[in-house]
Structure formats: structure tokens, C-alpha cells
Amino acid sequence: MSISVNLDDAFERAENINVYNEGAITSYAAGTKSFNKILACWVDMINNAHIMPAFGVSLDGCTIKAIQSGLWVEFDFGQRLESGEMPYEKLLIQVARGFSGFNLIRYNSVGGYDGRCFYYDLNGKNMDELYDLLFKI
């Protein structure tokens, strides 16, 4: 069973934020100083963003390979949520300087990272502050 939530509000329900940097993972538990800094930066970044249909789908094997390079952030909810009739337990996002739009790749324990994605258009903003923060923490 899934808990239905507005996608913008889901991130505050995360139990952990996982940061992948060139395949190395660092996890921050809810309530910690680093978690709170990342979440605050994230919420500010998506403020006034537009949720749009994604341009494609994620394939689990390709996504697992992709997170071995570059910078990624993953919100782990510790439970099954649903937004727009699409269930997820985690949401994974590639973070790069200058990105003004990006896919939110859904993870489910049954199929991994397979399936449709959400897409955010940052509406004139970009990911630079989040990118810089993730390297400072």
C-alpha cells in the first residue's frame, strides 16, 4: 500500500539522503545537520519549479551503471509513497552544474530503477547551489 503525497512535499518525508560521488555513497539521516542543509537547499531549488512529463524511462541496469560516475542525490523514504499515481520508495537525481531541468528516477523494491520518471523544470533556476553544497558537506 502506498501513501499518496504531492511530489513537492514528499522530500520532507525522507528518512535518509544518499549522495553518490563517483560511485562512493555517503548517507545522511533525517534530522542531522547535513541532511537539513541538503533538504533546505533542495526545497529552495524546487520552489516554483514545474513538474512535467518525463522524456523517457529509466532502466535499472543503466541507472546502476550511471551512478558509478558523476554526482547524484537520492531521497530514501523508507516506505512506499505515490505521487501522480506513480509509486516509489526512493527518488534519484543526477546533479550537475547548469542543469535547469532533470529527471527524478523512481526506485521500487520490486523493479529497482525501472520505469517512468518525474521531470522538474526549475523555471529559470539551476542546480549550481545544490552541486556546490554536496561537495562542501
Summary of the structure (lengths in Angstrom):
residues: 137
radius of gyration: 13.7
end to end distance: 35.0
largest distance: 37.7
contacts: 409
relative contact order: 0.24
helix: 27%
strand: 45%
